[in-house]
Amino acid sequence: MKKKLASVFMASTIFAGMLAGCGAAKESSSGGTSDTIKLGVNLELSGNVASYGESMAKGIEMAVDEINKSGGVDGKKFDIVKVDNKSEAAEATNGIIKLTSQDKVTAVIGAATSGNTVAQAQIANDTKTVLIAPGGTSPTVTVDDKGKVRPFVFRTSFIDPFQGTVAANFALDTLKIKDAAIFADNSSDYAKGLSDAFKETFKAAGGKVVAEEAYVAKDTDFRATLTRIKAKNPSFIFIPGYYEEVGLIVKQARELGIDVPLVGADGWDSPKLVDLAGAEALNNTYLINHYSSEDPDEKVQKFVTAFKDKNKGEAPNAFNALGYDTVYFLADAVKRAGSAESSKIQAELAKTKDLSLITGVLSIDENHHPIKTATILEYVDGKQVFNTKVNP
């Protein structure tokens, strides 16, 4: 997302001035009292992708509740300070300014999307405040455009190129498809990263991309473009994008008689997708995701049961799980650091290896990317069904 970049720049400039007035960027003090750790949460709780942020917030709150009820981390309990970035980059910037300068948090979790996380990254580094993205899948979240790692920024989700590669290999190896079309949101870095990785992997393995088309976020009528794609007779269509547009694309594709497999990534994962597309239209569609509530792993099933108990029988989606895992990722680093100082926590986050979480066993590489498994889900009559896991 690239909304209101001028506002983001202005907010960042103002904040830089505030830092200069305080004697340059000094390490933020540990938030909270001697027995609490202030945890900032900067999520999309309203706006275009509120479904993601709301889901992550539920997972975060569940994990914090569990940890606090068990006595906290080394006797310190988490104290959540939450802000709504309204699904806008400028608001995400404003949110982290508030969390770091006024609330004095130790760490920030969020945002749900890559653009809204990148909007916070410079301030996180300037204030030496740990920032962890539960769902920011663009490589630029933790590595800037000059290839330099952002020292205080981490993530718990895998990156876009990995999802695109998994989708290509799934088409080739499981679906046995050799020709495909790509229909991507060209206003989104997320979609571009997925498309590039898919195309590179698919072509390298002998696949042929017979059509490439684009749409823009907020579009609602995709029939003309889908008709052009149909004319190329692809055996498979890769649709990296967010659920708001994808739901309508799937619905209109089926109405036009396009019955080939449609595949996407974690941006599809919202209960609203079924409302938009219709359960029947989603048959023969797949998505690459971080986890499945139907995964038979014992640890996953314990989480699912506990989440359902707290949420009136609602099964947790991947964004619930990522929010939950992000708190435990942070808590593990706090425990190993033996401190609530952000710089010491940062050092331990970077050393994380083989940490068992709900969305997989996580290790952090030199770019602060997690090395972990991906899950492939299939929609069957409107429900996500576990298909398989794919190792990195």
ABEGO torsion letter per residue (X at the ends): XABGAAAAAAAAAAAAAAAAAAGEBBBBBBBEBAABBBBBBBBBABEAAAAAAAAAAAAAAAAAAAAAAAGEBGGBBBBBBBBBAGGBAAAAAAAAAAAAAAAGBABBBOBABAAAAAAAAAAAAAAGBBBBBAABABAAAABBAAGBBBAABBBABBBAAAAAAAAAAAAAAAAGBABBBBBBBAABAAAAAAAAAAAAAAAAAGBBBABBBBBBBGBABAAAAAAAAAAAGBABBBBBEBAAAAAAAAAAAAAAGBABBBBBBAAABBAAAAAAAEAAAABGBBBBBABBAABABAAAAAAAAAAAAAAGGBBBBAAAAAAAAAAAAAAAAAAAAGBABAAAAAAAAAABBGBBBAAEBBBBBAAGBBBBBBBBBBBBGGBBBBABBBBX
